Amino acid sequence: MSCASSGQTVTDAVVTTPAGSNLDFAGSSTSDDDLVRNYTGDDVILYLPFPANMATVTGASGEIDVVILSPAITTGTELSVLPIGVMQLLVRGERVDKLIAVPADPSLRVIKSPSLEQLRLNYPGVIEILEIWFKNSDGEGMTEVLHIGDEKEAERRLREIL
């Protein structure tokens, strides 16, 4: 974990599922070849494909899912990210947090927003798209969006696991 020039925390995440995939590889091997060989069909998302890359950050106290707003990134890629928000979800009665992040390297960003406020201003509808996708990707009524927090909340949540 390091700090960006803006003082925001930068951390490394490992991509589990590329944007545009209907296969949920979370918790699987990080090799694309292994994923294809070991795929059983149990983890097909029966909804629209992932609208963003899914990744994980692992720390001393656990791990947290990360939604990386960028073009598709190959499964297993380790990438430095800048958390700009956090989604608090209730999935089948269990609270699940997901950081919302952009690549730390500005040259890799298509979403050029270093904060949740800037994301909402410069890219209207992105948060709503994520909310709709997560509320429906596991089946109707299985997931509820409890709260969307800003980059300060995301950093606090990240520090809890690192």
N, C-alpha and C positions, 0 to 999 in steps of 0.2 A: 504494500500500500504506500502510495506517495501522494504528494499534493500537486495539483496543477497550479499554474501561475495565478489563477483566480482564487487560490486557497481551497478549492474543492478537492475532495479525495478522488484519486485515481486508483483503480484496483484491477487485477487481472481476472478475467473470466474465461472459462472453457466452453466453447460452443457445443451444445448437445443436439440441437435441431436447427437446420438452416431455415431462413425465411422461405416460404413457398412450399414447404414439405407438409404432407399429411401424416407422416410417421413420427410418433413421439418417441425419441430415443433417450429421453431423460433417464439417467441411472444405468445406461447401457455402456458397452465398450466405446471408446472414443475413436476406433478405427472404422472408416466407412466400409471397408471390406468385411470386417467382423460383423458390423451392423446388418449388412445385406445377408450374410451367411446365417446369422442367428435370428433373423427376423421371423416371427411366428404369426404375425397378423393381428396379435392382440392389442397392439398399440396404434391402430389406425384412428386418426381423428376423423370422425364421420360428420365433418362440417367443412367450412372453407379451410384451405391450408393456413399454416401459421403466418400471420401478417408481419412478423418480425423474427429475428433470430432468437432462439432460446439458449441460455447458457447458465452456468452455475459458478458461484464464487464459494470456495471452501476455506474456512478459517478454523482456528483452534476450538471454537465453540459451536461449530456446525456449518451449514451451508445455506445459501439463499439462491433462488432462481433469479435470473436477470433477463429482461426483455431488451435486446439490443436493436435500436432503430438504425438500420443500415441495410444495404443490399445483402443478399444471401452470402453467408460465410460458411465454409466447409466445416462439417462436424469434426470436433477434436482440436480446432484452432484455438490457441490461447491468444487473447487479445486484451490490451489495456483499455478499460472503459471508464467513462465519467458518469456516475449516477446522477440523474437529473430529477428523479421522482421515485415514488414507491406506491404500488397498488396493494391495498390490504383486501384480501378476498376471503370469503367463507365458502370452502369447497366441501360439500357433503358434511357440514357441521364442524369442519376443522379450519382454523385460521391459517391462511397461507399468504406470505408476503412475496412480492415480486418487484425487484428493483427495475426501474426504467432507466436505460442508459444509452449513451451515444459513444462511438469510438473516441478514445482520448486523443488520438492523432487527428487533428483537424482536416488533414488531406483525405481521410477515409470517411468523412461525414457527408451524407446527403441531407441530413437533418442538422442544420447548423444552429442549434439552440443549446446553450449551456445551462439552462434552467427550465423548470416546469412552466413558469410564467411566459418565457420566450417561446417555448414549444406551443403553448396555447395561442399566443398572439400570431406567431409566424406560420404555424401549421394547423389551422383550424380543423377540428374533427379527429385528429390523431388519437387523442385520449379517448374520445367517444368510440372510435373504431376498436381500440384495445378493450374497452369496457364491454362492448357488444360481443366481441369475439370470445373473451374469457367467460362471459355469462352464458354463452351458448355452446361452446366447444365440447363440453362434457355431457351435454343434454340439457334440455330445458329444466330450469329450477334447481340444478345441481350446484350452481355457483352464484354467489351474490357478491357484488362489489361493495365493500364496507366504506372505503375511504381511499382517496388519492392524495398523497402527500408530496410536498416539494423536495428539492434537493437537500435541504437541511434534515428533513425527516429521513430521507434515504441514507444520508451519511450516518445519522444516529443508528439506524437499523443495521447498516454495514458494520459499524464499530462493535455492535453487540456480538457478531459472529467471528470477527477477526481476532 
